[in-house]
């Protein structure tokens, strides 16, 4: 496996946990690899929990859009959700940046002239 910063591994783990719970995909092997990788970092579960919550909110907001139900929910609702997704993504980036600072691994994600900055 390619070495990734702890913040990326934690983010991927949170998404895999969501997929495991919400789809028929069996990701236990991948989850185990990520959990093993993160096991050496004290206090990491708190960050994973935060990312799990944030990614879960993003998942819910995107669900109807991913299913191609834009006409049913209306373009105004799609736009509202896009703004909310951007706000949740700001929180996601913030948590990942906190991990970079806390563990001194990886790099901060800094947006310049971007809707999510």
OpenMM code with the backbone's topology and positions (N, CA, C; nanometers):
from openmm import Vec3, app, unit

residues = "UNK UNK UNK UNK UNK UNK UNK UNK UNK UNK UNK UNK UNK UNK UNK UNK UNK UNK UNK UNK UNK UNK UNK UNK UNK UNK UNK UNK UNK UNK UNK UNK UNK UNK UNK UNK UNK UNK UNK UNK UNK UNK UNK UNK UNK UNK UNK UNK UNK UNK UNK UNK UNK UNK UNK UNK UNK UNK UNK UNK UNK UNK UNK UNK UNK UNK UNK UNK UNK UNK UNK UNK UNK UNK UNK UNK UNK UNK UNK UNK UNK UNK UNK UNK UNK UNK UNK UNK UNK UNK UNK UNK UNK UNK UNK UNK UNK UNK UNK UNK UNK UNK UNK UNK UNK UNK UNK UNK UNK UNK UNK UNK UNK UNK UNK UNK UNK".split()
positions = [
    Vec3(0.0847, -0.1184, 0.0000),
    Vec3(0.0000, 0.0000, 0.0000),
    Vec3(0.0891, 0.1245, 0.0000),
    Vec3(0.0472, 0.2262, -0.0703),
    Vec3(0.1185, 0.3530, -0.0764),
    Vec3(0.1049, 0.4236, 0.0581),
    Vec3(0.2147, 0.4790, 0.1073),
    Vec3(0.2121, 0.5532, 0.2331),
    Vec3(0.1342, 0.6829, 0.2137),
    Vec3(0.0341, 0.7015, 0.2975),
    Vec3(-0.0485, 0.8219, 0.2930),
    Vec3(-0.0398, 0.8919, 0.4280),
    Vec3(-0.0593, 1.0236, 0.4296),
    Vec3(-0.0643, 1.0956, 0.5570),
    Vec3(-0.1792, 1.0427, 0.6427),
    Vec3(-0.1618, 1.0511, 0.7724),
    Vec3(-0.2623, 1.0022, 0.8664),
    Vec3(-0.4003, 1.0631, 0.8403),
    Vec3(-0.4042, 1.1903, 0.8022),
    Vec3(-0.5336, 1.2558, 0.7782),
    Vec3(-0.6073, 1.1910, 0.6612),
    Vec3(-0.5349, 1.1493, 0.5595),
    Vec3(-0.5968, 1.0831, 0.4440),
    Vec3(-0.6444, 0.9430, 0.4795),
    Vec3(-0.5639, 0.8715, 0.5577),
    Vec3(-0.6024, 0.7363, 0.5997),
    Vec3(-0.7286, 0.7432, 0.6858),
    Vec3(-0.7333, 0.8382, 0.7791),
    Vec3(-0.8501, 0.8534, 0.8657),
    Vec3(-0.9748, 0.8890, 0.7851),
    Vec3(-0.9597, 0.9774, 0.6869),
    Vec3(-1.0723, 1.0161, 0.6018),
    Vec3(-1.1226, 0.8952, 0.5234),
    Vec3(-1.0310, 0.8193, 0.4647),
    Vec3(-1.0695, 0.7004, 0.3878),
    Vec3(-1.1354, 0.5959, 0.4772),
    Vec3(-1.0834, 0.5797, 0.5987),
    Vec3(-1.1442, 0.4850, 0.6919),
    Vec3(-1.2877, 0.5250, 0.7230),
    Vec3(-1.3110, 0.6520, 0.7490),
    Vec3(-1.4469, 0.6970, 0.7816),
    Vec3(-1.5426, 0.6717, 0.6654),
    Vec3(-1.4959, 0.6932, 0.5438),
    Vec3(-1.5790, 0.6697, 0.4255),
    Vec3(-1.6035, 0.5203, 0.4062),
    Vec3(-1.5012, 0.4398, 0.4276),
    Vec3(-1.5193, 0.2935, 0.4155),
    Vec3(-1.6191, 0.2415, 0.5178),
    Vec3(-1.6134, 0.2939, 0.6395),
    Vec3(-1.7103, 0.2521, 0.7416),
    Vec3(-1.8522, 0.2870, 0.6974),
    Vec3(-1.8697, 0.4070, 0.6410),
    Vec3(-2.0019, 0.4465, 0.5916),
    Vec3(-2.0483, 0.3548, 0.4786),
    Vec3(-1.9598, 0.3252, 0.3845),
    Vec3(-1.9949, 0.2368, 0.2731),
    Vec3(-2.0306, 0.0980, 0.3234),
    Vec3(-1.9553, 0.0489, 0.4217),
    Vec3(-1.9819, -0.0829, 0.4783),
    Vec3(-2.1226, -0.0886, 0.5378),
    Vec3(-2.1620, 0.0182, 0.6043),
    Vec3(-2.2936, 0.0235, 0.6685),
    Vec3(-2.4072, 0.0498, 0.5704),
    Vec3(-2.3823, 0.1272, 0.4671),
    Vec3(-2.4908, 0.1776, 0.3826),
    Vec3(-2.5013, 0.1125, 0.2449),
    Vec3(-2.4080, 0.0253, 0.2113),
    Vec3(-2.4143, -0.0419, 0.0825),
    Vec3(-2.3931, -0.1912, 0.1034),
    Vec3(-2.3949, -0.2650, -0.0056),
    Vec3(-2.3705, -0.4088, 0.0037),
    Vec3(-2.2224, -0.4425, -0.0136),
    Vec3(-2.1399, -0.3411, -0.0324),
    Vec3(-1.9967, -0.3611, -0.0500),
    Vec3(-1.9340, -0.4165, 0.0778),
    Vec3(-1.8473, -0.5152, 0.0645),
    Vec3(-1.7769, -0.5716, 0.1793),
    Vec3(-1.6376, -0.5097, 0.1856),
    Vec3(-1.6198, -0.4188, 0.2780),
    Vec3(-1.4937, -0.3455, 0.2903),
    Vec3(-1.4196, -0.3797, 0.4189),
    Vec3(-1.4528, -0.4925, 0.4802),
    Vec3(-1.3895, -0.5281, 0.6077),
    Vec3(-1.2383, -0.5374, 0.5962),
    Vec3(-1.1877, -0.5925, 0.4852),
    Vec3(-1.0432, -0.6035, 0.4672),
    Vec3(-0.9760, -0.4681, 0.4616),
    Vec3(-1.0337, -0.3779, 0.3822),
    Vec3(-0.9783, -0.2427, 0.3695),
    Vec3(-0.9883, -0.1680, 0.5024),
    Vec3(-1.1014, -0.1826, 0.5694),
    Vec3(-1.1195, -0.1180, 0.7003),
    Vec3(-1.0128, -0.1678, 0.7973),
    Vec3(-0.9890, -0.2983, 0.7975),
    Vec3(-0.8873, -0.3553, 0.8856),
    Vec3(-0.7487, -0.3001, 0.8580),
    Vec3(-0.7152, -0.2840, 0.7301),
    Vec3(-0.5851, -0.2267, 0.6942),
    Vec3(-0.5713, -0.0839, 0.7464),
    Vec3(-0.6756, -0.0039, 0.7253),
    Vec3(-0.6713, 0.1354, 0.7715),
    Vec3(-0.6652, 0.1424, 0.9244),
    Vec3(-0.7459, 0.0600, 0.9917),
    Vec3(-0.7449, 0.0609, 1.1381),
    Vec3(-0.6085, 0.0187, 1.1912),
    Vec3(-0.5476, -0.0796, 1.1270),
    Vec3(-0.4142, -0.1236, 1.1683),
    Vec3(-0.3127, -0.0114, 1.1501),
    Vec3(-0.3216, 0.0578, 1.0388),
    Vec3(-0.2304, 0.1695, 1.0098),
    Vec3(-0.2460, 0.2810, 1.1139),
    Vec3(-0.3698, 0.3073, 1.1548),
    Vec3(-0.3968, 0.4187, 1.2460),
    Vec3(-0.3784, 0.3814, 1.3930),
    Vec3(-0.3697, 0.2525, 1.4215),
    Vec3(-0.3607, 0.2062, 1.5597),
    Vec3(-0.2431, 0.2608, 1.6374),
    Vec3(-0.1401, 0.3032, 1.5695),
    Vec3(-0.0204, 0.3534, 1.6362),
    Vec3(-0.0319, 0.4993, 1.6812),
    Vec3(-0.1405, 0.5662, 1.6451),
    Vec3(-0.1566, 0.7086, 1.6763),
    Vec3(-0.2535, 0.7284, 1.7930),
    Vec3(-0.2029, 0.7820, 1.9028),
    Vec3(-0.2863, 0.8084, 2.0199),
    Vec3(-0.3889, 0.9165, 1.9884),
    Vec3(-0.5120, 0.8944, 2.0301),
    Vec3(-0.6176, 0.9943, 2.0152),
    Vec3(-0.6775, 1.0062, 1.8772),
    Vec3(-0.6401, 0.9183, 1.7853),
    Vec3(-0.6865, 0.9310, 1.6471),
    Vec3(-0.8352, 0.9004, 1.6318),
    Vec3(-0.8909, 0.8178, 1.7196),
    Vec3(-1.0316, 0.7778, 1.7047),
    Vec3(-1.1253, 0.8987, 1.7115),
    Vec3(-1.0902, 0.9993, 1.7898),
    Vec3(-1.1712, 1.1208, 1.7978),
    Vec3(-1.1806, 1.1886, 1.6608),
    Vec3(-1.0696, 1.1971, 1.5914),
    Vec3(-1.0689, 1.2572, 1.4579),
    Vec3(-1.1482, 1.1718, 1.3591),
    Vec3(-1.1317, 1.0409, 1.3691),
    Vec3(-1.2057, 0.9503, 1.2807),
    Vec3(-1.3556, 0.9662, 1.3035),
    Vec3(-1.3963, 0.9772, 1.4293),
    Vec3(-1.5385, 0.9955, 1.4601),
    Vec3(-1.5918, 1.1253, 1.3994),
    Vec3(-1.5129, 1.2323, 1.4092),
    Vec3(-1.5551, 1.3596, 1.3509),
    Vec3(-1.5689, 1.3474, 1.1987),
    Vec3(-1.4700, 1.2836, 1.1354),
    Vec3(-1.4755, 1.2658, 0.9902),
    Vec3(-1.5915, 1.1761, 0.9499),
    Vec3(-1.6203, 1.0754, 1.0298),
    Vec3(-1.7326, 0.9861, 1.0035),
    Vec3(-1.8643, 1.0647, 1.0043),
    Vec3(-1.8814, 1.1493, 1.1036),
    Vec3(-2.0038, 1.2308, 1.1125),
    Vec3(-2.0150, 1.3262, 0.9936),
    Vec3(-1.9072, 1.3958, 0.9632),
    Vec3(-1.9079, 1.4923, 0.8535),
    Vec3(-1.9332, 1.4219, 0.7202),
    Vec3(-1.8597, 1.3150, 0.6933),
    Vec3(-1.8789, 1.2428, 0.5674),
    Vec3(-2.0180, 1.1807, 0.5582),
    Vec3(-2.0741, 1.1425, 0.6723),
    Vec3(-2.2118, 1.0917, 0.6742),
    Vec3(-2.3121, 1.1987, 0.6345),
    Vec3(-2.2915, 1.3196, 0.6819),
    Vec3(-2.3798, 1.4311, 0.6446),
    Vec3(-2.3686, 1.4606, 0.4952),
    Vec3(-2.2458, 1.4616, 0.4449),
    Vec3(-2.2247, 1.4856, 0.3018),
    Vec3(-2.2914, 1.3754, 0.2204),
    Vec3(-2.2765, 1.2519, 0.2634),
    Vec3(-2.3386, 1.1367, 0.1957),
    Vec3(-2.4893, 1.1569, 0.1852),
    Vec3(-2.5524, 1.1943, 0.2963),
    Vec3(-2.6977, 1.2144, 0.2968),
    Vec3(-2.7398, 1.3261, 0.2017),
    Vec3(-2.6646, 1.4350, 0.2030),
    Vec3(-2.6983, 1.5477, 0.1158),
    Vec3(-2.6833, 1.5118, -0.0319),
    Vec3(-2.5881, 1.4258, -0.0631),
    Vec3(-2.5635, 1.3879, -0.2031),
    Vec3(-2.6502, 1.2714, -0.2501),
    Vec3(-2.7151, 1.2011, -0.1599),
    Vec3(-2.7835, 1.0752, -0.1939),
    Vec3(-2.8802, 1.0885, -0.3118),
    Vec3(-2.9740, 1.1804, -0.3064),
    Vec3(-3.0724, 1.1944, -0.4145),
    Vec3(-3.0081, 1.2429, -0.5431),
    Vec3(-2.9078, 1.3267, -0.5307),
    Vec3(-2.8390, 1.3777, -0.6489),
    Vec3(-2.7662, 1.2627, -0.7180),
    Vec3(-2.6986, 1.1774, -0.6395),
    Vec3(-2.6278, 1.0622, -0.6966),
    Vec3(-2.7243, 0.9664, -0.7666),
    Vec3(-2.8459, 0.9618, -0.7189),
    Vec3(-2.9458, 0.8724, -0.7793),
    Vec3(-3.0149, 0.9351, -0.9005),
    Vec3(-2.9734, 1.0555, -0.9377),
    Vec3(-3.0318, 1.1217, -1.0540),
    Vec3(-3.1732, 1.1722, -1.0299),
    Vec3(-3.2033, 1.2128, -0.9080),
    Vec3(-3.3391, 1.2567, -0.8731),
    Vec3(-3.3513, 1.4086, -0.8677),
    Vec3(-3.2686, 1.4782, -0.9461),
    Vec3(-3.2721, 1.6240, -0.9443),
    Vec3(-3.4093, 1.6799, -0.9805),
    Vec3(-3.4754, 1.6184, -1.0790),
    Vec3(-3.6063, 1.6684, -1.1201),
    Vec3(-3.7096, 1.6521, -1.0093),
    Vec3(-3.6983, 1.5449, -0.9331),
    Vec3(-3.7934, 1.5215, -0.8247),
    Vec3(-3.7737, 1.6202, -0.7093),
    Vec3(-3.6498, 1.6484, -0.6758),
    Vec3(-3.6260, 1.7372, -0.5622),
    Vec3(-3.6158, 1.8832, -0.6027),
    Vec3(-3.5958, 1.9091, -0.7313),
    Vec3(-3.5911, 2.0460, -0.7823),
    Vec3(-3.4521, 2.1052, -0.7776),
    Vec3(-3.4256, 2.1915, -0.8732),
    Vec3(-3.2934, 2.2515, -0.8836),
    Vec3(-3.2615, 2.3446, -0.7669),
    Vec3(-3.3624, 2.4077, -0.7112),
    Vec3(-3.3393, 2.4937, -0.5951),
    Vec3(-3.2862, 2.4105, -0.4781),
    Vec3(-3.3442, 2.2931, -0.4577),
    Vec3(-3.2980, 2.2039, -0.3507),
    Vec3(-3.1576, 2.1512, -0.3811),
    Vec3(-3.1290, 2.1214, -0.5062),
    Vec3(-2.9943, 2.0771, -0.5443),
    Vec3(-2.8936, 2.1874, -0.5094),
    Vec3(-2.9264, 2.3112, -0.5405),
    Vec3(-2.8387, 2.4236, -0.5087),
    Vec3(-2.8207, 2.4413, -0.3589),
    Vec3(-2.9293, 2.4283, -0.2843),
    Vec3(-2.9218, 2.4394, -0.1380),
    Vec3(-2.8290, 2.3325, -0.0817),
    Vec3(-2.8432, 2.2121, -0.1334),
    Vec3(-2.7585, 2.1019, -0.0867),
    Vec3(-2.6124, 2.1246, -0.1244),
    Vec3(-2.5886, 2.1801, -0.2417),
    Vec3(-2.4509, 2.2070, -0.2840),
    Vec3(-2.3834, 2.3039, -0.1868),
    Vec3(-2.4563, 2.4049, -0.1424),
    Vec3(-2.4012, 2.5004, -0.0469),
    Vec3(-2.3737, 2.4304, 0.0859),
    Vec3(-2.4667, 2.3467, 0.1305),
    Vec3(-2.4466, 2.2733, 0.2557),
    Vec3(-2.3282, 2.1763, 0.2451),
    Vec3(-2.3148, 2.1105, 0.1321),
    Vec3(-2.2022, 2.0197, 0.1112),
    Vec3(-2.0710, 2.0963, 0.1212),
    Vec3(-2.0676, 2.2147, 0.0633),
    Vec3(-1.9469, 2.2969, 0.0699),
    Vec3(-1.9154, 2.3329, 0.2152),
    Vec3(-2.0174, 2.3646, 0.2934),
    Vec3(-1.9961, 2.3978, 0.4353),
    Vec3(-1.9441, 2.2768, 0.5129),
    Vec3(-2.0039, 2.1613, 0.4898),
    Vec3(-1.9565, 2.0389, 0.5563),
    Vec3(-1.8141, 2.0065, 0.5128),
    Vec3(-1.7832, 2.0293, 0.3862),
    Vec3(-1.6490, 2.0005, 0.3379),
    Vec3(-1.5454, 2.0921, 0.4041),
    Vec3(-1.5836, 2.2162, 0.4355),
    Vec3(-1.4940, 2.3056, 0.5093),
    Vec3(-1.4587, 2.2432, 0.6441),
    Vec3(-1.5598, 2.1867, 0.7101),
    Vec3(-1.5365, 2.1227, 0.8398),
    Vec3(-1.4458, 2.0010, 0.8238),
    Vec3(-1.4669, 1.9259, 0.7171),
    Vec3(-1.3851, 1.8072, 0.6892),
    Vec3(-1.2382, 1.8478, 0.6710),
    Vec3(-1.2150, 1.9512, 0.5921),
    Vec3(-1.0788, 2.0001, 0.5698),
    Vec3(-1.0181, 2.0489, 0.7008),
    Vec3(-1.0980, 2.1144, 0.7829),
    Vec3(-1.0498, 2.1637, 0.9114),
    Vec3(-1.0036, 2.0485, 1.0016),
    Vec3(-1.0822, 1.9423, 1.0087),
    Vec3(-1.0444, 1.8265, 1.0907),
    Vec3(-0.9148, 1.7650, 1.0376),
    Vec3(-0.9068, 1.7488, 0.9065),
    Vec3(-0.7861, 1.6902, 0.8484),
    Vec3(-0.6640, 1.7800, 0.8748),
    Vec3(-0.6822, 1.9111, 0.8676),
    Vec3(-0.5718, 2.0031, 0.8967),
    Vec3(-0.5314, 1.9962, 1.0441),
    Vec3(-0.6290, 1.9781, 1.1336),
    Vec3(-0.5978, 1.9609, 1.2760),
    Vec3(-0.5106, 1.8372, 1.2963),
    Vec3(-0.5384, 1.7324, 1.2199),
    Vec3(-0.4596, 1.6095, 1.2294),
    Vec3(-0.3165, 1.6328, 1.1808),
    Vec3(-0.3022, 1.7084, 1.0736),
    Vec3(-0.1687, 1.7391, 1.0212),
    Vec3(-0.0873, 1.8101, 1.1287),
    Vec3(-0.1494, 1.9050, 1.1954),
    Vec3(-0.0810, 1.9804, 1.3013),
    Vec3(-0.0522, 1.8907, 1.4218),
    Vec3(-0.1519, 1.8123, 1.4646),
    Vec3(-0.1370, 1.7291, 1.5842),
    Vec3(-0.0310, 1.6211, 1.5684),
    Vec3(-0.0226, 1.5619, 1.4497),
    Vec3(0.0675, 1.4487, 1.4301),
    Vec3(0.1912, 1.4829, 1.3474),
    Vec3(0.1972, 1.6059, 1.2954),
    Vec3(0.3147, 1.6488, 1.2198),
    Vec3(0.3411, 1.5651, 1.0958),
    Vec3(0.2332, 1.5225, 1.0329),
    Vec3(0.2461, 1.4359, 0.9158),
    Vec3(0.1532, 1.4861, 0.8059),
    Vec3(0.2042, 1.4942, 0.6841),
    Vec3(0.1235, 1.5414, 0.5717),
    Vec3(0.1341, 1.6909, 0.5560),
    Vec3(0.0350, 1.7480, 0.4901),
    Vec3(0.0360, 1.8911, 0.4659),
    Vec3(-0.1049, 1.9447, 0.4814),
    Vec3(-0.1122, 2.0720, 0.5215),
    Vec3(-0.2423, 2.1366, 0.5376),
    Vec3(-0.3035, 2.1639, 0.4014),
    Vec3(-0.4337, 2.1495, 0.3945),
    Vec3(-0.5093, 2.1801, 0.2734),
    Vec3(-0.5591, 2.3231, 0.2872),
    Vec3(-0.5022, 2.4124, 0.2084),
    Vec3(-0.5378, 2.5541, 0.2155),
    Vec3(-0.5964, 2.5941, 0.0815),
    Vec3(-0.7209, 2.6422, 0.0847),
    Vec3(-0.7888, 2.6840, -0.0369),
    Vec3(-0.7731, 2.8340, -0.0556),
    Vec3(-0.7373, 2.8758, -0.1751),
    Vec3(-0.7230, 3.0167, -0.2091),
    Vec3(-0.8133, 3.0473, -0.3286),
    Vec3(-0.8952, 3.1525, -0.3147),
    Vec3(-0.9898, 3.1874, -0.4206),
    Vec3(-1.0769, 3.0690, -0.4604),
    Vec3(-1.1263, 2.9996, -0.3610),
    Vec3(-1.2079, 2.8808, -0.3822),
    Vec3(-1.3328, 2.8944, -0.2980),
    Vec3(-1.4435, 2.8422, -0.3462),
    Vec3(-1.5712, 2.8541, -0.2755),
    Vec3(-1.5690, 2.7966, -0.1359),
    Vec3(-1.4783, 2.7025, -0.1078),
    Vec3(-1.4761, 2.6408, 0.0232),
    Vec3(-1.3767, 2.7050, 0.1186),
    Vec3(-1.3112, 2.8163, 0.0761),
    Vec3(-1.2160, 2.8781, 0.1694),
    Vec3(-1.2823, 2.9771, 0.2610),
] * unit.nanometer
topology = app.Topology()
chain = topology.addChain("A")
for resn in residues:
    res = topology.addResidue(resn, chain)
    for name in ("N", "CA", "C"):
        topology.addAtom(name, app.Element.getBySymbol(name[0]), res)
